Amino acid sequence: MKIAAMFSLKRGQAIIEERFGAELAEVRAVVERVDSTLYRTKISSERTMRGRLLYRPKALNSAFKSGFEGYGWQSRKVLCDYSTDEFLPEFQAAQPTRGAFREMDFVKNRVGVEVQFGKYAFMVYNVCAKMTIFNRLNFIDVGIEIVPIKRFVESMSSGVSYFEQFVWDLKNRGEADIDIPVLILGITE
């Protein structure tokens, strides 16, 4: 695969290149080593794409997982026990939720990486919430989000989001004080 586009949030690109160059080189190597042609195996049954050969996002995710693990990157899970303290009095008897978790795809040397071939909301959540949470929990300083560009998405099932729309929203949203430096990589086959 190839990196086709980059967007920097909160000087993400400059900070990552300056302080985390080795990790960025590994991310680039993982992207380049994924042979997307191996994962274009799904025959679409969707009405608008019936019979077309499409990419399998889950299989692509597995390929990225193997690549990152080969460089020693690991997923990072944080357990979340949700309390009922904020429940109204008539619902106070509800039991807290235990065993829930948040997980970052890959973490190494304070760099968090998320690979997203899913719905738009997950891209936004990764960058605007999850990376901030993992930063506040002292696991990462910066983040890298890997997402497909529109041209690549056109060969996937409907509903997969893409780099161009994500970047448009981030530009028009602006930066917030709680945001961390993030480099968004738009990839293609």
GROMACS elastic network, one bead per residue, 0.5 to 0.9 nm:
[ bonds ]
;  ai    aj funct       b0    kb
    1    30     6  0.88660   500
    1    31     6  0.56345   500
    1    33     6  0.67302   500
    1    34     6  0.55621   500
    1    35     6  0.60224   500
    1    36     6  0.61705   500
    1   187     6  0.68851   500
    1   188     6  0.58813   500
    2    28     6  0.85364   500
    2    31     6  0.64572   500
    2    32     6  0.56903   500
    2    34     6  0.88628   500
    2   186     6  0.85743   500
    2   187     6  0.55602   500
    2   188     6  0.54786   500
    2   189     6  0.62547   500
    3     6     6  0.77557   500
    3    28     6  0.77132   500
    3    31     6  0.72844   500
    3    32     6  0.78725   500
    3   185     6  0.64390   500
    3   186     6  0.58654   500
    3   188     6  0.65318   500
    3   189     6  0.89519   500
    4   148     6  0.89324   500
    4   149     6  0.75167   500
    4   185     6  0.75701   500
    4   186     6  0.55453   500
    4   187     6  0.52426   500
    4   188     6  0.63236   500
    5   149     6  0.77746   500
    5   163     6  0.80212   500
    5   184     6  0.81552   500
    5   185     6  0.58608   500
    5   187     6  0.68361   500
    6    13     6  0.82968   500
    6   163     6  0.87944   500
    6   183     6  0.69079   500
    6   184     6  0.55715   500
    6   186     6  0.59997   500
    6   187     6  0.89598   500
    7    12     6  0.83070   500
    7    13     6  0.76246   500
    7   163     6  0.89125   500
    7   167     6  0.69694   500
    7   182     6  0.83670   500
    7   183     6  0.58946   500
    7   184     6  0.50782   500
    7   185     6  0.67211   500
    7   186     6  0.82585   500
    8    11     6  0.56041   500
    8    13     6  0.52841   500
    8    14     6  0.80567   500
    8   181     6  0.75668   500
    8   182     6  0.60761   500
    8   184     6  0.63217   500
    8   185     6  0.89415   500
    9    12     6  0.53103   500
    9    13     6  0.77758   500
    9   170     6  0.80241   500
    9   171     6  0.86714   500
    9   174     6  0.89960   500
    9   175     6  0.73307   500
    9   179     6  0.81540   500
    9   180     6  0.76760   500
    9   181     6  0.56300   500
    9   182     6  0.50937   500
    9   183     6  0.62966   500
    9   184     6  0.78175   500
   10    13     6  0.84988   500
   10    15     6  0.88899   500
   10   175     6  0.68655   500
   10   176     6  0.88635   500
   10   179     6  0.71873   500
   10   180     6  0.63981   500
   10   182     6  0.66549   500
   10   183     6  0.87417   500
   11    14     6  0.55374   500
   11    15     6  0.61332   500
   11    16     6  0.84874   500
   11   180     6  0.89117   500
   11   181     6  0.57416   500
   11   182     6  0.73607   500
   11   183     6  0.80782   500
   12    15     6  0.52742   500
   12    16     6  0.58996   500
   12    17     6  0.83779   500
   12   142     6  0.70761   500
   12   143     6  0.76591   500
   12   144     6  0.82834   500
   12   180     6  0.78066   500
   12   184     6  0.84417   500
   13    16     6  0.52503   500
   13    17     6  0.59795   500
   13    18     6  0.84442   500
   13   181     6  0.77579   500
   13   182     6  0.70510   500
   13   183     6  0.52485   500
   13   184     6  0.84714   500
   14    17     6  0.52196   500
   14    18     6  0.60331   500
   14    19     6  0.85077   500
   14   183     6  0.88882   500
   15    18     6  0.51193   500
   15    19     6  0.58589   500
   15    20     6  0.74747   500
   15   142     6  0.81760   500
   15   181     6  0.72545   500
   15   182     6  0.88763   500
   16    19     6  0.53567   500
   16    21     6  0.62511   500
   16    23     6  0.83420   500
   16    24     6  0.69822   500
   16   111     6  0.85224   500
   16   142     6  0.71654   500
   16   143     6  0.85130   500
   16   144     6  0.88889   500
   16   181     6  0.80930   500
   16   182     6  0.82371   500
   16   183     6  0.77333   500
   17    20     6  0.57055   500
   17    22     6  0.84420   500
   17    23     6  0.89383   500
   17    24     6  0.69374   500
   18    21     6  0.61205   500
   19    22     6  0.86058   500
   20    23     6  0.54003   500
   20    24     6  0.62467   500
   20    25     6  0.87152   500
   20   109     6  0.82107   500
   20   110     6  0.87922   500
   20   111     6  0.76772   500
   20   142     6  0.89747   500
   21    24     6  0.50496   500
   21    25     6  0.61199   500
   21    26     6  0.86942   500
   22    25     6  0.50804   500
   22    26     6  0.64059   500
   22    27     6  0.88057   500
   23    26     6  0.50674   500
   23    27     6  0.62964   500
   23    28     6  0.87119   500
   23   108     6  0.75807   500
   23   109     6  0.78106   500
   23   111     6  0.74706   500
   24    28     6  0.62071   500
   24    29     6  0.85673   500
   24   111     6  0.89693   500
   24   144     6  0.87474   500
   25    28     6  0.51278   500
   25    29     6  0.61704   500
   25    30     6  0.86949   500
   26    30     6  0.61454   500
   26    31     6  0.86554   500
   26    68     6  0.79787   500
   26    71     6  0.71135   500
   27    30     6  0.51652   500
   27    31     6  0.63270   500
   27    32     6  0.86828   500
   27    67     6  0.89604   500
   27    68     6  0.75771   500
   27   113     6  0.85486   500
   27   144     6  0.87657   500
   28    31     6  0.52117   500
   28    32     6  0.61937   500
   28    33     6  0.86668   500
   29    32     6  0.51086   500
   29    33     6  0.61145   500
   29    34     6  0.88388   500
   29    67     6  0.85375   500
   30    33     6  0.52067   500
   30    34     6  0.65109   500
   30    64     6  0.67948   500
   30    66     6  0.89232   500
   30    67     6  0.53045   500
   30    68     6  0.63802   500
   30    70     6  0.89330   500
   30    71     6  0.85993   500
   31    34     6  0.55962   500
   31    35     6  0.87863   500
   31    64     6  0.73830   500
   31    67     6  0.81880   500
   31   146     6  0.89261   500
   31   187     6  0.79619   500
   32    35     6  0.77497   500
   33    64     6  0.89047   500
   33    67     6  0.75828   500
   34    37     6  0.88614   500
   34    38     6  0.87866   500
   34    60     6  0.79449   500
   34    63     6  0.63684   500
   34    64     6  0.68621   500
   34    67     6  0.76403   500
   34   189     6  0.89545   500
   35    38     6  0.59755   500
   35    39     6  0.78092   500
   35    60     6  0.89493   500
   35    63     6  0.84734   500
   35   189     6  0.78422   500
   36    39     6  0.54389   500
   36    40     6  0.68756   500
   36    55     6  0.78101   500
   36    60     6  0.71490   500
   36    63     6  0.89100   500
   36   188     6  0.86112   500
   36   189     6  0.57189   500
   37    40     6  0.54871   500
   37    41     6  0.84233   500
   37    55     6  0.81838   500
   37   189     6  0.75945   500
   38    41     6  0.73534   500
   38    55     6  0.87392   500
   38    59     6  0.89698   500
   38    60     6  0.88647   500
   39    42     6  0.80063   500
   39    54     6  0.81924   500
   39    55     6  0.54190   500
   39    56     6  0.56903   500
   39    57     6  0.80348   500
   39    59     6  0.61755   500
   39    60     6  0.63801   500
   39    63     6  0.89789   500
   40    43     6  0.87580   500
   40    53     6  0.63287   500
   40    54     6  0.51088   500
   40    56     6  0.62276   500
   40   155     6  0.83858   500
   40   156     6  0.87054   500
   41    53     6  0.61758   500
   41    54     6  0.61625   500
   41    55     6  0.61429   500
   41    56     6  0.67379   500
   42    52     6  0.79970   500
   42    53     6  0.55163   500
   42    55     6  0.61384   500
   42    56     6  0.61490   500
   42   156     6  0.88541   500
   43    50     6  0.76119   500
   43    51     6  0.54643   500
   43    52     6  0.56216   500
   43    54     6  0.62557   500
   43    55     6  0.89794   500
   44    47     6  0.83992   500
   44    48     6  0.89805   500
   44    49     6  0.60086   500
   44    50     6  0.50981   500
   44    51     6  0.51216   500
   44    52     6  0.53374   500
   44    53     6  0.63357   500
   44    54     6  0.65869   500
   44   156     6  0.88733   500
   44   157     6  0.73772   500
   45    48     6  0.84767   500
   45    49     6  0.68559   500
   45    51     6  0.62596   500
   45    52     6  0.81427   500
   46    49     6  0.52844   500
   46    50     6  0.51687   500
   46    51     6  0.82112   500
   46   157     6  0.77505   500
   46   158     6  0.81718   500
   47    50     6  0.53952   500
   48   158     6  0.88802   500
   49    52     6  0.56451   500
   49    53     6  0.87863   500
   49   157     6  0.82610   500
   49   158     6  0.88256   500
   50    53     6  0.89162   500
   52   155     6  0.83872   500
   53   155     6  0.75842   500
   53   156     6  0.85843   500
   54   154     6  0.86892   500
   54   155     6  0.51116   500
   54   156     6  0.50678   500
   54   157     6  0.68723   500
   55    58     6  0.89998   500
   55    59     6  0.82357   500
   55    60     6  0.78575   500
   55   153     6  0.87270   500
   55   155     6  0.61890   500
   55   156     6  0.51919   500
   55   157     6  0.77313   500
   56    59     6  0.53322   500
   56    60     6  0.63239   500
   56    61     6  0.87593   500
   56   156     6  0.71228   500
   56   157     6  0.82389   500
   57    61     6  0.61339   500
   57    62     6  0.86378   500
   57   116     6  0.86994   500
   57   117     6  0.57360   500
   57   118     6  0.77317   500
   57   156     6  0.76095   500
   57   157     6  0.86947   500
   58    61     6  0.50092   500
   58    62     6  0.62788   500
   58    63     6  0.87472   500
   58   117     6  0.80309   500
   59    62     6  0.50076   500
   59    63     6  0.63276   500
   59    64     6  0.87612   500
   60    63     6  0.50641   500
   60    64     6  0.63521   500
   60    65     6  0.86281   500
   60   117     6  0.83235   500
   61    64     6  0.51153   500
   61    65     6  0.61324   500
   61    66     6  0.87304   500
   61   115     6  0.70072   500
   61   116     6  0.79532   500
   61   117     6  0.77208   500
   62    66     6  0.62595   500
   62    67     6  0.85986   500
   63    66     6  0.52302   500
   63    67     6  0.62502   500
   63    68     6  0.87383   500
   64    68     6  0.60941   500
   64    69     6  0.84351   500
   64   115     6  0.77456   500
   65    68     6  0.52883   500
   65    69     6  0.60155   500
   65    70     6  0.84887   500
   65    73     6  0.88315   500
   65    74     6  0.89185   500
   65   105     6  0.80355   500
   65   106     6  0.81680   500
   66    69     6  0.52000   500
   66    70     6  0.61417   500
   66    71     6  0.89803   500
   67    70     6  0.51837   500
   67    71     6  0.69271   500
   67    73     6  0.88905   500
   68    71     6  0.53171   500
   68    72     6  0.65878   500
   68    73     6  0.53020   500
   68    74     6  0.76131   500
   68   106     6  0.72417   500
   69    73     6  0.50148   500
   69    74     6  0.62928   500
   69    75     6  0.88745   500
   69   106     6  0.83276   500
   70    73     6  0.74157   500
   72   108     6  0.74893   500
   73   105     6  0.89404   500
   73   106     6  0.55146   500
   73   107     6  0.55605   500
   73   108     6  0.52544   500
   73   109     6  0.88452   500
   74   104     6  0.88070   500
   74   105     6  0.73719   500
   74   107     6  0.54320   500
   74   108     6  0.68517   500
   75   103     6  0.68637   500
   75   104     6  0.56752   500
   75   107     6  0.59651   500
   75   108     6  0.89470   500
   76   102     6  0.82809   500
   76   103     6  0.54799   500
   76   104     6  0.52271   500
   76   105     6  0.68302   500
   76   106     6  0.66657   500
   76   107     6  0.64683   500
   76   112     6  0.89692   500
   76   139     6  0.85491   500
   77   101     6  0.64803   500
   77   102     6  0.57160   500
   77   104     6  0.65570   500
   77   105     6  0.88090   500
   78   100     6  0.85619   500
   78   101     6  0.53620   500
   78   102     6  0.52484   500
   78   103     6  0.62543   500
   78   104     6  0.87259   500
   78   134     6  0.86658   500
   79    98     6  0.83612   500
   79    99     6  0.62742   500
   79   100     6  0.58830   500
   79   102     6  0.65706   500
   79   103     6  0.87258   500
   80    97     6  0.83089   500
   80    98     6  0.69355   500
   80    99     6  0.64687   500
   80   100     6  0.50815   500
   80   102     6  0.71096   500
   81    96     6  0.70675   500
   81    97     6  0.56953   500
   81    99     6  0.63027   500
   81   100     6  0.63293   500
   81   101     6  0.80116   500
   82    96     6  0.55945   500
   82    98     6  0.65050   500
   82    99     6  0.88781   500
   82   100     6  0.78435   500
   83    86     6  0.76366   500
   83    87     6  0.87798   500
   83    95     6  0.79216   500
   83    97     6  0.66412   500
   83    98     6  0.86061   500
   84    87     6  0.53186   500
   84    88     6  0.88439   500
   84    91     6  0.83578   500
   84    92     6  0.65325   500
   84    93     6  0.83582   500
   84    94     6  0.67350   500
   84    95     6  0.69786   500
   84    96     6  0.54941   500
   84    97     6  0.82606   500
   85    88     6  0.84321   500
   85    92     6  0.73889   500
   85    96     6  0.87198   500
   86    89     6  0.89261   500
   86    92     6  0.84337   500
   87    90     6  0.79600   500
   87    91     6  0.58509   500
   87    92     6  0.57374   500
   87    94     6  0.83746   500
   88    91     6  0.55226   500
   88    92     6  0.63626   500
   89    92     6  0.51226   500
   89    93     6  0.83046   500
   90    93     6  0.75932   500
   91    94     6  0.58426   500
   92    95     6  0.81043   500
   95    98     6  0.88881   500
   97   100     6  0.70456   500
   98   101     6  0.89117   500
  102   130     6  0.78894   500
  103   106     6  0.87993   500
  103   130     6  0.83935   500
  104   107     6  0.70710   500
  104   112     6  0.68757   500
  104   113     6  0.70590   500
  104   114     6  0.65088   500
  104   126     6  0.85372   500
  104   130     6  0.76953   500
  104   131     6  0.80712   500
  104   134     6  0.80350   500
  105   112     6  0.75900   500
  105   113     6  0.60773   500
  105   114     6  0.52061   500
  105   115     6  0.70416   500
  106   111     6  0.81717   500
  106   112     6  0.57753   500
  106   113     6  0.50452   500
  106   114     6  0.66243   500
  106   115     6  0.87596   500
  107   110     6  0.65732   500
  107   111     6  0.55663   500
  107   113     6  0.62665   500
  107   139     6  0.80048   500
  107   140     6  0.74714   500
  108   111     6  0.53863   500
  108   112     6  0.67881   500
  108   113     6  0.86573   500
  108   140     6  0.83291   500
  109   112     6  0.85487   500
  109   139     6  0.87851   500
  109   140     6  0.77458   500
  109   141     6  0.89717   500
  110   135     6  0.87429   500
  110   138     6  0.84012   500
  110   139     6  0.59200   500
  110   141     6  0.54005   500
  110   142     6  0.68919   500
  110   143     6  0.86513   500
  111   139     6  0.81940   500
  111   140     6  0.52708   500
  111   141     6  0.61795   500
  111   142     6  0.52441   500
  111   143     6  0.56502   500
  111   144     6  0.74816   500
  112   131     6  0.73187   500
  112   134     6  0.83108   500
  112   139     6  0.81502   500
  112   140     6  0.58392   500
  112   141     6  0.78572   500
  112   142     6  0.63672   500
  112   144     6  0.62411   500
  112   145     6  0.84634   500
  113   131     6  0.89060   500
  113   142     6  0.88058   500
  113   143     6  0.57316   500
  113   145     6  0.58238   500
  113   146     6  0.75427   500
  114   123     6  0.87461   500
  114   126     6  0.71082   500
  114   127     6  0.87470   500
  114   143     6  0.78855   500
  114   144     6  0.64388   500
  114   146     6  0.61856   500
  114   147     6  0.86317   500
  115   123     6  0.89378   500
  115   144     6  0.85180   500
  115   145     6  0.60137   500
  115   147     6  0.62845   500
  116   119     6  0.82299   500
  116   122     6  0.73660   500
  116   123     6  0.65047   500
  116   126     6  0.87484   500
  116   145     6  0.73630   500
  116   146     6  0.61509   500
  116   147     6  0.52888   500
  116   148     6  0.78265   500
  116   161     6  0.86049   500
  117   120     6  0.89972   500
  117   122     6  0.89869   500
  117   123     6  0.87125   500
  117   146     6  0.85620   500
  117   147     6  0.62934   500
  117   148     6  0.68154   500
  117   153     6  0.85978   500
  117   160     6  0.61218   500
  117   161     6  0.70747   500
  117   162     6  0.81742   500
  118   121     6  0.83060   500
  118   122     6  0.66554   500
  118   123     6  0.77200   500
  118   147     6  0.88406   500
  118   159     6  0.74055   500
  118   161     6  0.62316   500
  118   162     6  0.88844   500
  119   122     6  0.57529   500
  119   123     6  0.72377   500
  119   159     6  0.59573   500
  119   160     6  0.50330   500
  119   161     6  0.52891   500
  119   162     6  0.87858   500
  120   123     6  0.53994   500
  120   124     6  0.66308   500
  120   125     6  0.87343   500
  120   159     6  0.80288   500
  120   160     6  0.69482   500
  120   162     6  0.75085   500
  120   165     6  0.86085   500
  120   166     6  0.74309   500
  121   124     6  0.52554   500
  121   125     6  0.60367   500
  121   126     6  0.85797   500
  121   161     6  0.85279   500
  122   126     6  0.59783   500
  122   127     6  0.86993   500
  122   161     6  0.89714   500
  123   126     6  0.52206   500
  123   127     6  0.64962   500
  123   128     6  0.84440   500
  123   145     6  0.78586   500
  123   147     6  0.79882   500
  123   161     6  0.79474   500
  123   162     6  0.88464   500
  123   166     6  0.73505   500
  124   127     6  0.54783   500
  124   128     6  0.56680   500
  124   129     6  0.76302   500
  124   166     6  0.74069   500
  124   170     6  0.85538   500
  125   128     6  0.53303   500
  125   129     6  0.50888   500
  125   130     6  0.61033   500
  125   131     6  0.84120   500
  126   129     6  0.58330   500
  126   131     6  0.59481   500
  126   132     6  0.85871   500
  126   145     6  0.77264   500
  127   130     6  0.62401   500
  127   131     6  0.54489   500
  127   132     6  0.73194   500
  127   143     6  0.76890   500
  127   144     6  0.85356   500
  127   145     6  0.72639   500
  127   179     6  0.80861   500
  127   180     6  0.84267   500
  127   182     6  0.73534   500
  128   131     6  0.67249   500
  128   132     6  0.65757   500
  128   178     6  0.86698   500
  128   179     6  0.66427   500
  128   180     6  0.86083   500
  129   132     6  0.52421   500
  129   133     6  0.61239   500
  129   134     6  0.87394   500
  129   179     6  0.84360   500
  130   133     6  0.50367   500
  130   134     6  0.61943   500
  130   135     6  0.84957   500
  131   134     6  0.51482   500
  131   135     6  0.60625   500
  131   136     6  0.86023   500
  131   140     6  0.77119   500
  131   141     6  0.88421   500
  131   142     6  0.78447   500
  131   143     6  0.64981   500
  131   179     6  0.82808   500
  131   180     6  0.73491   500
  131   182     6  0.86061   500
  132   135     6  0.50081   500
  132   136     6  0.61590   500
  132   137     6  0.85792   500
  132   140     6  0.87661   500
  132   178     6  0.68211   500
  132   179     6  0.62117   500
  132   180     6  0.62872   500
  133   136     6  0.50844   500
  133   137     6  0.61317   500
  133   138     6  0.86171   500
  134   138     6  0.62897   500
  134   139     6  0.54896   500
  134   140     6  0.59869   500
  134   141     6  0.85113   500
  135   138     6  0.50069   500
  135   139     6  0.56847   500
  135   141     6  0.57485   500
  135   142     6  0.76700   500
  135   180     6  0.75989   500
  136   139     6  0.76874   500
  136   140     6  0.82393   500
  136   141     6  0.89809   500
  137   140     6  0.80864   500
  138   141     6  0.76243   500
  140   143     6  0.73286   500
  141   180     6  0.72023   500
  141   181     6  0.76056   500
  142   180     6  0.61338   500
  142   181     6  0.51445   500
  142   182     6  0.57478   500
  142   183     6  0.82321   500
  143   180     6  0.74489   500
  143   181     6  0.64399   500
  143   183     6  0.63995   500
  143   184     6  0.83695   500
  144   181     6  0.86913   500
  144   182     6  0.54428   500
  144   184     6  0.56859   500
  144   185     6  0.72639   500
  145   182     6  0.72676   500
  145   183     6  0.63906   500
  145   185     6  0.61227   500
  145   186     6  0.85527   500
  146   163     6  0.86958   500
  146   183     6  0.85791   500
  146   184     6  0.59927   500
  146   186     6  0.61819   500
  146   187     6  0.70091   500
  147   161     6  0.80580   500
  147   162     6  0.62632   500
  147   163     6  0.58946   500
  147   184     6  0.74109   500
  147   185     6  0.61928   500
  147   186     6  0.51278   500
  147   187     6  0.60858   500
  147   188     6  0.88025   500
  148   151     6  0.80542   500
  148   152     6  0.59598   500
  148   153     6  0.62541   500
  148   160     6  0.86731   500
  148   161     6  0.76006   500
  148   162     6  0.52360   500
  148   163     6  0.58915   500
  148   185     6  0.80963   500
  148   186     6  0.51888   500
  148   188     6  0.59331   500
  148   189     6  0.88971   500
  149   152     6  0.55036   500
  149   153     6  0.63770   500
  149   154     6  0.89900   500
  149   161     6  0.84280   500
  149   162     6  0.50144   500
  149   164     6  0.65250   500
  149   185     6  0.89265   500
  149   186     6  0.52120   500
  149   187     6  0.57325   500
  149   188     6  0.61249   500
  150   154     6  0.63067   500
  150   161     6  0.78574   500
  150   162     6  0.53018   500
  150   163     6  0.67778   500
  150   164     6  0.68391   500
  150   165     6  0.85791   500
  150   186     6  0.89610   500
  150   188     6  0.85734   500
  151   154     6  0.54354   500
  151   155     6  0.76135   500
  151   162     6  0.87921   500
  151   188     6  0.72967   500
  152   155     6  0.57899   500
  152   156     6  0.73616   500
  152   162     6  0.84521   500
  152   187     6  0.76769   500
  152   188     6  0.52128   500
  152   189     6  0.64524   500
  153   156     6  0.51044   500
  153   157     6  0.77930   500
  153   158     6  0.82064   500
  153   159     6  0.89294   500
  153   160     6  0.64667   500
  153   161     6  0.73009   500
  153   162     6  0.66795   500
  153   188     6  0.84771   500
  154   157     6  0.78866   500
  154   158     6  0.80947   500
  154   160     6  0.89177   500
  155   158     6  0.89382   500
  156   159     6  0.85342   500
  156   160     6  0.71287   500
  157   160     6  0.67521   500
  158   161     6  0.87779   500
  161   164     6  0.88651   500
  161   165     6  0.75191   500
  161   166     6  0.77114   500
  162   165     6  0.59912   500
  162   166     6  0.63938   500
  162   167     6  0.88231   500
  162   186     6  0.78345   500
  163   166     6  0.51572   500
  163   167     6  0.60272   500
  163   168     6  0.85334   500
  163   184     6  0.79967   500
  163   185     6  0.77335   500
  163   186     6  0.54306   500
  163   187     6  0.82617   500
  164   167     6  0.53123   500
  164   168     6  0.61828   500
  164   169     6  0.87574   500
  164   186     6  0.82272   500
  165   168     6  0.50937   500
  165   169     6  0.63206   500
  165   170     6  0.87248   500
  166   169     6  0.53148   500
  166   170     6  0.63111   500
  166   171     6  0.87276   500
  167   170     6  0.50045   500
  167   171     6  0.60379   500
  167   172     6  0.84983   500
  167   184     6  0.83422   500
  168   171     6  0.52462   500
  168   172     6  0.62191   500
  168   173     6  0.84878   500
  169   172     6  0.51169   500
  169   173     6  0.58239   500
  169   174     6  0.84658   500
  170   174     6  0.60551   500
  170   175     6  0.77274   500
  171   174     6  0.53750   500
  171   175     6  0.80130   500
  173   176     6  0.86274   500
  175   178     6  0.84239   500
  175   179     6  0.66190   500
  176   179     6  0.53417   500
  176   180     6  0.87761   500
  177   180     6  0.82890   500
  179   182     6  0.84132   500
